[in-house]
Amino acid sequence: MDTGFQPHPVNAVVRRQEANTQMEVTLATEDDVPVLSELLGVLFQQEAEFRPDPERQSAGLRAILDRADVGQVLVLRDGPAVVGMVSLLFLPSTALGGRVALLEDMVVRPDARGGGAGSRLLAAATEFARSAGCLRITLLTDAHNAAAQRFYGRNGFTRSAMIPMRLLLGGQRHAEPSAAADAGGR
């Protein structure tokens, strides 16, 4: 049975040259997992429902990297340094009759924010999803993270009338909301 999920070419790589600094978006590799796990730690410290757990984050990243039909992780590099990442997961939509993407995680190092790095990374992720045949990108932000909501709105995302709900099945517990959650996050 053909699911319609085919590995796709890496044609959404974006390169920018600005003031002697080259920002490049590439596909993540196994070698990137440790620094990506650290970036996810930064993200999860800001979120109400998640806590950093490097082992879990590394396992999740490897699960995506090992299966291009499931998703991709894009990395924003400033020279050799990784300054941001975004993960896209792919699934079929019965509503749209085709492939869609879930933007699962997006984070830019705090010292690299404010100069357009996040917008460049999001534009590359959007183009990558489009080139992979996706008809929509859906993402979640913390309810109290107005800065993230403004960022995504400036980049073309609109609020959905849908309300996310979840049920954890592996014996995990929902994290208690933290004061840090009001300061940032997805």
N, C-alpha and C positions, 0 to 999 in steps of 0.2 A: 504494500500500500504506500503510495507516494503522499507524504505529509506536506509537501511543498516547502519544507525546510531544507534548503541546500546551503552548503558553505558558500560564502560570498567573497568576491575579490576585495582586496584591501585597496579600494580606490577612494576612500574617504579621508585619507591622510591629509592634514592641513598643515602648511608651513607658513610662518609669518616672520618677516624680518623687521624689527623695530629697534632703532637706536642701538645698533651693535649687539642686540640680543635676539637670538633665534628661538622662537617658540614653535615647537613641533608636536603635533598630536600623532601618536603611533598606536598600534595594537600592543597591549601588554604581553609580556613573556613571563615564563616561570622565574626568570632572574629578578623580575620586578616585584614578586610577591611580598618579600619582607617590607619594602618601603610602602607598598600599597596597603598592607595590613596596618602599618603605622598611621597612614592617612585615614583609614577607616576608624582607627582609634580616636583621632581628632574629631571626626564626624560623630561618632557614637557618644563621645563625651558631651556633645551639644544636644543630643536628642533625648526626648522624654522616655521613649520606650526601649532603648537599647543601651547596652553597656559594652565597652571594649573587651574583647576576648581574642587575643592574637591567634590562638590555635583555631578557633572557629572561623575567624575572618580569613585566615590562610586557607583553610579547607574549602570555604565557600568560593574564594577566588580561583583556586585550582579546579574546582568543579566547573566553573565557567570556562576557564582557559582550556580545559581538556575537551570541551564540546562546543565547537563553533556554531553548531545548529541550535544550541541552547541560548547562546548569547556571546557577548564580547565585552572586554574591558579595554577602554581607550585611556591612554596616558598622555598627559601634557608635560612636555619636557622643556626646560629652559637650559639649553646646552645639554650637559649630561645629567642634570638634576631633575628628578621627578617633582613637579610642583602641583600636580592635580591628577584626578582620575574620575572616570564615570563608567558605570557598568550598565549595560543594556541586556535585558533578558527577552527572548522571543517566544511568542505563543500565538496560536490561532484565535481569531475573534469570530464568533458566530454572528455578532451584530454587523461587522463590516465584511464578513466573508473572505478574510485574508489574514495575513500576518500583521501583528502589532508588536510594539516593544514596551516593556516596562523599564523605565529609568529607575534602577534599584538604588544606586548610590552615586552621589556626585559630591566631590570635595576638592577644594583648592587649599593648599597650605596657607595659614593665616598671613604669613609674611609676603605672600604673592598675590593677595587679594587687592581689589581696588584699581587695578590697572588694565582690566579687560580680559584677564586670563580665564575667568569663569565663562564669560560670554564666548570666547574663542573655543573653549572646550565643549560647551553646550552646542555651538554651531556645528562643530565637527561630529558630535554624537547625533545630531539631527540629520545631517547629511549622510552619515553612515547608516542610520536606520532607514532613510529613504532609499539608499542604494541597495539595501538588503531586502527591499520590497515591503517594508512596513507601511501601514496605512495610518498609524496613530502612535504617539508616544504618551504614556500615562506615567505620572509620578505622584509621590506623596510628599508632603512637607509637614513638619510639626504644626499643629493648629496655632501655636503662639509665635511662630517664627515669621514675623511680618517681613523681615528683610529678605528671606528666601522667597516668600510669596511675591514680593515686588520684583525681585530678580527674574523669576520665571515669567511673570507677567510682561516685563520689558522684553523678554525674548519670545513672546508669542503664545505662551501657555495661558489658558483660561481656567477659571474655577469650574469644577464639575458639580452637578447636583447630586452625584453619587456620594454615599458616605461609606468610607472603608470600615470594615469590621474584620476581626481575626479571631481564630481559635488555635492556640498552640497545642500540638499533638504529641510532642516528644518529652513531656514532663517538665518543660521549661516554665518559667514564671514570667509574667509581664514585669518589667522593671518599674519601679516607682518613679513618677515624674520627679525630675530634679530641678534645682534652681538654675543649673546650667542650660536646661532646655529652653528657657526663656531668652537666652543670649544668642542662640544660633541654631544650626542644624540644617537639615535638608530644606 
